[in-house]
Amino acid sequence: MAEKILIVDDDIETLRLVGMMLQRQGYEIVAANTGQQGLSMAQDEKPDLIVLDVMMPDLDGYEVTKKLREAADTAGTPILMFTAKSQVDDKVAGFEMGVDDYVTKPIHPAELVAHIKSLLSRNKSRTGPILSTKGYAIGVLAPKGGLGVSSLVLNLAISLYQKMKSDVIAVELRPGHGSWALELGITNTDGLNNLLRLKPSDITSARIEKELMKLTYGPRVLMASNHISDVEYCNNSAQLEALLNQIVLMTPLLLLDIGASFLPIIDKVLDQCKEVILVTEPYPSTVQQTNVLIEDLDKRGFGKSKLLNIVIVNRVRADVQLSITQVQEMLGQTITQVIPPAPELAFQAGLRSIPLIQVQPDGLITQQFNRMADSILQRVRSEKS
């Protein structure tokens, strides 16, 4: 079957010429001459690649790209931005919105075809054969809610991707308790729900691929909704197990946001994990709760045959709190990482709908996440060697 390419451009002559050229190369062509029409056709036609202009009368190419990346069906579709806008700032804006390639008009037809073939080849490589071995899965959890687990997973996934420059998948494994979409200003949060509504046998790697969303910051994410009615999906144990069995084969590195909302199949979730990151805070009652959770994890091999890392996240500044030494003595465990309080950065991140580490890429918070990422990658490489 011929690969389908959607061309979105308000210039009818460009649509005609580029369409004819690509049809001669054996591609199936569909076309749209406005941004809104392009969005509708992307949903209806499910193209293998989108060639997108920037300057259009209704929605410009940047807005179209943002909406395409927010929609589960098109989050992973390759986008080639094809435009007369050739300034560096224009290109940067395109890549920040999530385009995969950027070429400027005019261009030799052979060069345009080469860019398209390269993008289609890369996409086949990513979504084609899945890995034959399990990826390195990390579960992140806490003894209670409100300790910053979700934010930690999201920012750590970004740091890991930036260092690995290869696929990283992060999953909000908490139906009805999602927060990433709100943090990033994304409206589509049905990815996890869509999978948990299926029969377990229908949850295949190809189906999961359709629900994964590629973030502009690198990693792919499977997001949960934040609607309380969706908590009922926590009981879809067979679907959750099928999802885990598939997704751990689809990436070298998998991060699971378990939080404090423990699933009925928590044992099966932890069975998939090579290590656990346990998030706590330096307050007596929380440390006591953490001790109980450490005992439960110990029974499942964490801290023995499997690695257990304890991370302190300081959400607020306080003069009255336990010292790191006191926390370690109470837990009988070494604290591997401390994330310092950064309320101003968190506020800015919320205003701009960007991850915390993107507010100050060279700041202290980012350095701490990078240290965590370096440590994890060292273990991943050690396991492979």
RODO-2510 file (C-alpha; in nm, 4 decimals, decimal comma):
residues 385
     n   res          X          Y          Z
     1     m     0,0000     0,0000     0,0000
     2     a     0,1321     0,3433    -0,0956
     3     e     0,2317     0,5733     0,1900
     4     k    -0,0065     0,8647     0,2326
     5     i     0,1179     1,2244     0,2508
     6     l    -0,0982     1,5196     0,3526
     7     i     0,0087     1,8548     0,2045
     8     v    -0,1217     2,1664     0,3821
     9     d    -0,0592     2,4950     0,1997
    10     d    -0,2768     2,7925     0,1107
    11     d    -0,0962     2,8301    -0,2235
    12     i    -0,2907     2,6221    -0,4783
    13     e     0,0046     2,6095    -0,7195
    14     t     0,2286     2,4629    -0,4475
    15     l    -0,0358     2,2011    -0,3696
    16     r    -0,0596     2,1085    -0,7355
    17     l     0,3122     2,0943    -0,8141
    18     v     0,4267     1,9204    -0,4951
    19     g     0,1317     1,6826    -0,5142
    20     m     0,2095     1,5828    -0,8726
    21     m     0,5792     1,5377    -0,7943
    22     l     0,5097     1,3097    -0,4992
    23     q     0,2458     1,1117    -0,6865
    24     r     0,5097     1,0353    -0,9500
    25     q     0,7205     0,8941    -0,6657
    26     g     0,4396     0,6520    -0,5824
    27     y     0,2896     0,8284    -0,2810
    28     e    -0,0822     0,8747    -0,2201
    29     i    -0,1559     1,2466    -0,1822
    30     v    -0,4273     1,4319     0,0055
    31     a    -0,4300     1,8111     0,0271
    32     a    -0,5694     2,0954     0,2362
    33     n    -0,5447     2,4709     0,1756
    34     t    -0,6133     2,5991     0,5288
    35     g    -0,4751     2,5107     0,8690
    36     q    -0,8121     2,4067     1,0060
    37     q    -0,8839     2,1892     0,7045
    38     g    -0,5404     2,0344     0,7486
    39     l    -0,6194     1,9416     1,1101
    40     s    -0,9483     1,7798     1,0094
    41     m    -0,7892     1,5834     0,7270
    42     a    -0,5030     1,4698     0,9497
    43     q    -0,7627     1,3141     1,1833
    44     d    -0,9729     1,1639     0,9030
    45     e    -0,7040     1,0479     0,6608
    46     k    -0,4366     0,9255     0,9086
    47     p    -0,1453     1,0258     0,6801
    48     d     0,2017     0,8742     0,7176
    49     l     0,3580     1,2210     0,6873
    50     i     0,2417     1,5837     0,6781
    51     v     0,4022     1,8561     0,4651
    52     l     0,3016     2,1846     0,6269
    53     d     0,3316     2,5511     0,5297
    54     v     0,3714     2,8228     0,7954
    55     m     0,1903     3,1248     0,6559
    56     m    -0,1811     3,0498     0,6184
    57     p    -0,4828     3,2764     0,6671
    58     d    -0,6578     3,0984     0,9553
    59     l    -0,4223     2,8854     1,1674
    60     d    -0,0542     2,9234     1,0869
    61     g     0,1763     2,6218     1,0650
    62     y     0,3049     2,6626     1,4207
    63     e    -0,0495     2,6522     1,5628
    64     v    -0,1357     2,3524     1,3454
    65     t     0,1766     2,1692     1,4627
    66     k     0,0931     2,2363     1,8268
    67     k    -0,2583     2,0991     1,7844
    68     l    -0,1330     1,7963     1,5917
    69     r     0,1120     1,7151     1,8699
    70     e    -0,1594     1,7508     2,1345
    71     a    -0,3898     1,5008     1,9614
    72     a    -0,3197     1,1351     2,0340
    73     d    -0,3879     1,0237     1,6736
    74     t    -0,1299     1,2610     1,5242
    75     a     0,1174     1,3073     1,8100
    76     g     0,3699     1,0778     1,6421
    77     t     0,3010     1,1650     1,2760
    78     p     0,6151     1,3072     1,1087
    79     i     0,5787     1,6746     1,0139
    80     l     0,7923     1,8421     0,7474
    81     m     0,7581     2,2195     0,7648
    82     f     0,7892     2,3519     0,4082
    83     t     0,7889     2,7304     0,3956
    84     a     0,9428     3,0485     0,2564
    85     k     1,0261     3,1637     0,6125
    86     s     1,3996     3,1038     0,6317
    87     q     1,5171     3,2950     0,9405
    88     v     1,6826     3,1022     1,2218
    89     d     1,4120     3,2153     1,4658
    90     d     1,1461     3,0734     1,2340
    91     k     1,3200     2,7357     1,2240
    92     v     1,3705     2,7296     1,6001
    93     a     1,0014     2,8077     1,6517
    94     g     0,9078     2,5200     1,4228
    95     f     1,1253     2,2672     1,6039
    96     e     1,0036     2,3900     1,9427
    97     m     0,6445     2,3277     1,8331
    98     g     0,7384     1,9713     1,7378
    99     v     0,8161     1,9532     1,3648
   100     d     1,0562     1,6783     1,2622
   101     d     1,2214     1,8607     0,9714
   102     y     1,2241     2,2144     0,8282
   103     v     1,2987     2,3024     0,4652
   104     t     1,2614     2,6347     0,2886
   105     k     1,1172     2,7311    -0,0492
   106     p     1,2372     2,7236    -0,3180
   107     i     1,3955     2,3776    -0,3096
   108     h     1,5015     2,1304    -0,5758
   109     p     1,2368     1,8574    -0,6100
   110     a     1,4946     1,5832    -0,5573
   111     e     1,6031     1,7392    -0,2269
   112     l     1,2442     1,7650    -0,1032
   113     v     1,1829     1,4007    -0,1904
   114     a     1,5037     1,3051    -0,0065
   115     h     1,3838     1,4816     0,3093
   116     i     1,0456     1,3077     0,2863
   117     k     1,1977     0,9628     0,2334
   118     s     1,4314     1,0171     0,5276
   119     l     1,1446     1,1128     0,7592
   120     l     0,9303     0,8182     0,6513
   121     s     1,2241     0,5822     0,6987
   122     r     1,2951     0,7164     1,0474
   123     n     0,9309     0,6802     1,1449
   124     k     0,9196     0,3201     1,0220
   125     s     1,2283     0,2472     1,2272
   126     r     1,0711     0,3916     1,5411
   127     t     0,7253     0,2388     1,5091
   128     g     0,8146    -0,0779     1,3264
   129     p     0,9774    -0,3802     1,4875
   130     i     0,9581    -0,3659     1,8632
   131     l     1,2519    -0,4558     2,0854
   132     s     1,3053    -0,8266     2,1447
   133     t     1,4149    -0,7679     2,5038
   134     k     1,2593    -0,5783     2,7893
   135     g     1,3538    -0,2183     2,8433
   136     y     1,4812    -0,0875     3,1746
   137     a     1,1664    -0,0037     3,3713
   138     i     1,1700     0,2317     3,6713
   139     g     0,8722     0,2715     3,9020
   140     v     0,8361     0,5987     4,0928
   141     l     0,6104     0,6044     4,3970
   142     a     0,5505     0,7765     4,7302
   143     p     0,3886     0,6915     5,0649
   144     k     0,1257     0,9629     5,0152
   145     g     0,0063     1,2131     4,7581
   146     g     0,1354     1,5655     4,7099
   147     l     0,5065     1,4817     4,7184
   148     g     0,5820     1,5712     4,3559
   149     v     0,6098     1,2239     4,2010
   150     s     0,4473     1,3207     3,8700
   151     s     0,6635     1,6292     3,8262
   152     l     0,9736     1,4279     3,9095
   153     v     0,8909     1,1583     3,6515
   154     l     0,8175     1,4110     3,3765
   155     n     1,1334     1,6156     3,4319
   156     l     1,3504     1,3071     3,4772
   157     a     1,2191     1,1608     3,1514
   158     i     1,3136     1,4804     2,9681
   159     s     1,6619     1,4824     3,1202
   160     l     1,7130     1,1148     3,0308
   161     y     1,6024     1,1720     2,6722
   162     q     1,8323     1,4710     2,6308
   163     k     2,1247     1,2620     2,7493
   164     m     2,0372     0,9387     2,5666
   165     k     1,9159     1,0946     2,2418
   166     s     1,7054     0,7813     2,2008
   167     d     1,3553     0,6721     2,2910
   168     v     1,2257     0,7231     2,6449
   169     i     0,8636     0,6515     2,7390
   170     a     0,6951     0,7825     3,0537
   171     v     0,3519     0,6581     3,1661
   172     e     0,1069     0,8160     3,4090
   173     l    -0,0075     0,4838     3,5516
   174     r    -0,2770     0,6533     3,7587
   175     p    -0,6230     0,6578     3,5957
   176     g    -0,8159     0,9673     3,6977
   177     h    -0,5127     1,1239     3,8671
   178     g    -0,3222     1,2648     3,5666
   179     s    -0,1398     1,5970     3,5922
   180     w     0,1024     1,6186     3,2979
   181     a    -0,1577     1,7519     3,0565
   182     l    -0,2416     2,0350     3,2968
   183     e     0,1276     2,1128     3,3510
   184     l     0,1956     2,1271     2,9766
   185     g    -0,1260     2,2927     2,8599
   186     i    -0,2384     1,9853     2,6630
   187     t    -0,6087     1,9204     2,6170
   188     n    -0,6089     1,5581     2,5019
   189     t    -0,5678     1,3249     2,8009
   190     d    -0,7448     1,0147     2,6722
   191     g    -0,4370     0,8050     2,5911
   192     l    -0,4444     0,5744     2,8927
   193     n    -0,8252     0,5645     2,9033
   194     n    -0,8472     0,4647     2,5375
   195     l    -0,6258     0,1626     2,6044
   196     l    -0,7981     0,0591     2,9257
   197     r    -1,1345     0,0514     2,7460
   198     l    -1,0083    -0,2173     2,5063
   199     k    -1,0098    -0,5917     2,5417
   200     p    -0,6704    -0,7050     2,6783
   201     s    -0,6009    -0,8937     2,3538
   202     d    -0,6468    -0,5699     2,1558
   203     i    -0,3764    -0,3846     2,3501
   204     t    -0,0924    -0,4333     2,1024
   205     s     0,2255    -0,2354     2,0490
   206     a     0,0716    -0,0763     1,7386
   207     r    -0,2346     0,0314     1,9351
   208     i    -0,0198     0,1736     2,2143
   209     e     0,1840     0,3684     1,9574
   210     k    -0,1326     0,5514     1,8533
   211     e    -0,1925     0,6716     2,2090
   212     l     0,1629     0,7807     2,2874
   213     m     0,2254     1,1537     2,2592
   214     k     0,5644     1,2831     2,1489
   215     l     0,6585     1,5885     2,3538
   216     t     0,8568     1,8712     2,2001
   217     y     1,1122     1,8090     2,4768
   218     g     1,1883     1,4579     2,3529
   219     p     1,0246     1,1717     2,5441
   220     r     0,6986     1,0044     2,4521
   221     v     0,4279     0,9983     2,7164
   222     l     0,1088     0,8075     2,7861
   223     m    -0,1129     1,0423     2,9816
   224     a    -0,3965     0,9785     3,2233
   225     s    -0,6996     1,2010     3,2622
   226     n    -0,7633     1,4019     3,5776
   227     h    -1,1374     1,3305     3,5894
   228     i    -1,2443     1,1573     3,9096
   229     s    -1,4900     0,9356     3,7200
   230     d    -1,1954     0,7713     3,5410
   231     v    -1,0576     0,6296     3,8661
   232     e    -1,2775     0,3268     3,7924
   233     y    -1,0255     0,2194     3,5272
   234     c    -0,7866     0,1304     3,8108
   235     n    -0,9906    -0,1902     3,8360
   236     n    -0,9219    -0,2886     3,4740
   237     s    -0,6396    -0,5123     3,5901
   238     a    -0,6229    -0,7343     3,2820
   239     q    -0,5903    -0,4297     3,0536
   240     l    -0,3260    -0,2693     3,2755
   241     e    -0,1253    -0,5894     3,2794
   242     a    -0,1501    -0,6239     2,9001
   243     l    -0,0371    -0,2633     2,8615
   244     l     0,2665    -0,3167     3,0836
   245     n     0,3636    -0,6407     2,9099
   246     q     0,3680    -0,4622     2,5741
   247     i     0,5080    -0,1201     2,6538
   248     v     0,8128    -0,2531     2,8382
   249     l     0,9179    -0,4104     2,5053
   250     m     0,8759    -0,0855     2,3105
   251     t     1,1536     0,1309     2,4554
   252     p     1,5006     0,0990     2,6074
   253     l     1,3899     0,3068     2,9090
   254     l     1,0448     0,3170     3,0683
   255     l     0,9383     0,5400     3,3590
   256     l     0,6180     0,4564     3,5457
   257     d     0,4462     0,7279     3,7481
   258     i     0,2820     0,5113     4,0160
   259     g     0,2462     0,7840     4,2783
   260     a     0,0552     0,6942     4,5931
   261     s    -0,2523     0,5620     4,4109
   262     f    -0,1530     0,1979     4,4263
   263     l    -0,3271    -0,0225     4,1716
   264     p    -0,4860    -0,3616     4,2472
   265     i    -0,2081    -0,5130     4,0338
   266     i     0,0744    -0,3248     4,2086
   267     d     0,2710    -0,6506     4,2486
   268     k     0,2639    -0,7086     3,8723
   269     v     0,3657    -0,3455     3,8134
   270     l     0,6619    -0,3806     4,0469
   271     d     0,7560    -0,7141     3,8866
   272     q     0,8230    -0,5232     3,5641
   273     c     1,0488    -0,2701     3,7394
   274     k     1,4256    -0,3085     3,7536
   275     e     1,4359    -0,0409     4,0213
   276     v     1,2101     0,1831     4,2274
   277     i     1,2512     0,5494     4,3119
   278     l     1,0781     0,6246     4,6413
   279     v     0,9923     0,9929     4,6913
   280     t     0,9602     1,1366     5,0412
   281     e     0,9942     1,4657     5,2319
   282     p     1,1812     1,5626     5,5543
   283     y     0,8864     1,5643     5,7953
   284     p     0,8434     1,3094     6,0765
   285     s     0,5016     1,1711     5,9788
   286     t     0,5989     1,1342     5,6121
   287     v     0,9239     0,9601     5,7062
   288     q     0,7257     0,7181     5,9235
   289     q     0,4942     0,6425     5,6307
   290     t     0,7996     0,5986     5,4104
   291     n     0,9387     0,3430     5,6553
   292     v     0,6232     0,1343     5,6212
   293     l     0,6467     0,1466     5,2415
   294     i     1,0155     0,0491     5,2523
   295     e     0,9195    -0,2599     5,4530
   296     d     0,6596    -0,3538     5,1908
   297     l     0,9062    -0,2986     4,9067
   298     d     1,1663    -0,5043     5,0911
   299     k     0,9299    -0,8042     5,0770
   300     r     0,9213    -0,7599     4,6995
   301     g     1,3006    -0,7602     4,6696
   302     f     1,3668    -0,3871     4,6458
   303     g     1,6737    -0,2954     4,8449
   304     k     1,7992    -0,6532     4,7938
   305     s     1,7910    -0,8101     4,4480
   306     k     1,6405    -0,4945     4,2990
   307     l     1,7558    -0,1384     4,3481
   308     l     1,5725     0,1040     4,5767
   309     n     1,6577     0,4737     4,5543
   310     i     1,5157     0,7248     4,7996
   311     v     1,4763     1,0828     4,6834
   312     i     1,3761     1,3764     4,9000
   313     v     1,1717     1,6437     4,7254
   314     n     1,1468     1,9710     4,9168
   315     r     0,8345     2,1392     4,7832
   316     v     0,8458     2,4415     5,0172
   317     r     1,1113     2,6287     5,2093
   318     a     1,0949     2,5659     5,5839
   319     d     1,3255     2,6312     5,8776
   320     v     1,1684     2,3522     6,0810
   321     q     1,2266     2,0192     5,9118
   322     l     1,4421     1,7120     5,9529
   323     s     1,7998     1,7164     5,8320
   324     i     1,9133     1,4672     5,5703
   325     t     2,1150     1,2864     5,8379
   326     q     1,8069     1,2564     6,0599
   327     v     1,5976     1,1203     5,7726
   328     q     1,8645     0,8641     5,6885
   329     e     1,8871     0,7517     6,0519
   330     m     1,5086     0,7149     6,0801
   331     l     1,4867     0,5172     5,7557
   332     g     1,8065     0,3191     5,7925
   333     q     1,8617     0,4039     5,4254
   334     t     2,0868     0,6365     5,2289
   335     i     1,9218     0,9304     5,0542
   336     t     2,0436     0,9219     4,6944
   337     q     1,9161     1,2617     4,5811
   338     v     1,7673     1,5811     4,7220
   339     i     1,5588     1,8115     4,5008
   340     p     1,5673     2,1589     4,6598
   341     p     1,2599     2,3842     4,6828
   342     a     1,2019     2,6092     4,3819
   343     p     0,8602     2,7770     4,4215
   344     e     0,9487     3,0665     4,1882
   345     l     1,0551     2,8277     3,9106
   346     a     0,7464     2,6139     3,9671
   347     f     0,5275     2,9238     3,9370
   348     q     0,6987     3,0286     3,6131
   349     a     0,6695     2,6763     3,4746
   350     g     0,2975     2,6795     3,5513
   351     l     0,2444     3,0179     3,3880
   352     r     0,4284     2,9118     3,0722
   353     s     0,3007     2,5507     3,0643
   354     i     0,6514     2,4098     3,0399
   355     p     0,8400     2,1509     3,2483
   356     l     1,0297     2,2770     3,5512
   357     i     1,3758     2,2033     3,4109
   358     q     1,3017     2,4075     3,0984
   359     v     1,2609     2,7317     3,2958
   360     q     1,6333     2,7506     3,3770
   361     p     1,8120     2,4847     3,1691
   362     d     2,1421     2,5531     3,3465
   363     g     1,9978     2,6073     3,6954
   364     l     2,0359     2,4046     4,0138
   365     i     1,7113     2,2110     3,9727
   366     t     1,8095     2,0995     3,6231
   367     q     2,1540     1,9981     3,7508
   368     q     1,9920     1,7772     4,0152
   369     f     1,7730     1,6027     3,7590
   370     n     2,0738     1,5607     3,5317
   371     r     2,2629     1,3949     3,8167
   372     m     1,9773     1,1513     3,8651
   373     a     1,9689     1,0829     3,4919
   374     d     2,3456     1,0217     3,4788
   375     s     2,3193     0,7715     3,7631
   376     i     2,0329     0,5847     3,5958
   377     l     2,2078     0,5721     3,2584
   378     q     2,5171     0,4306     3,4248
   379     r     2,3061     0,1432     3,5608
   380     v     2,1301     0,0894     3,2296
   381     r     2,4617     0,0647     3,0434
   382     s     2,6053    -0,1604     3,3112
   383     e     2,3140    -0,4008     3,2719
   384     k     2,3536    -0,4126     2,8932
   385     s     2,7300    -0,4755     2,9058
***
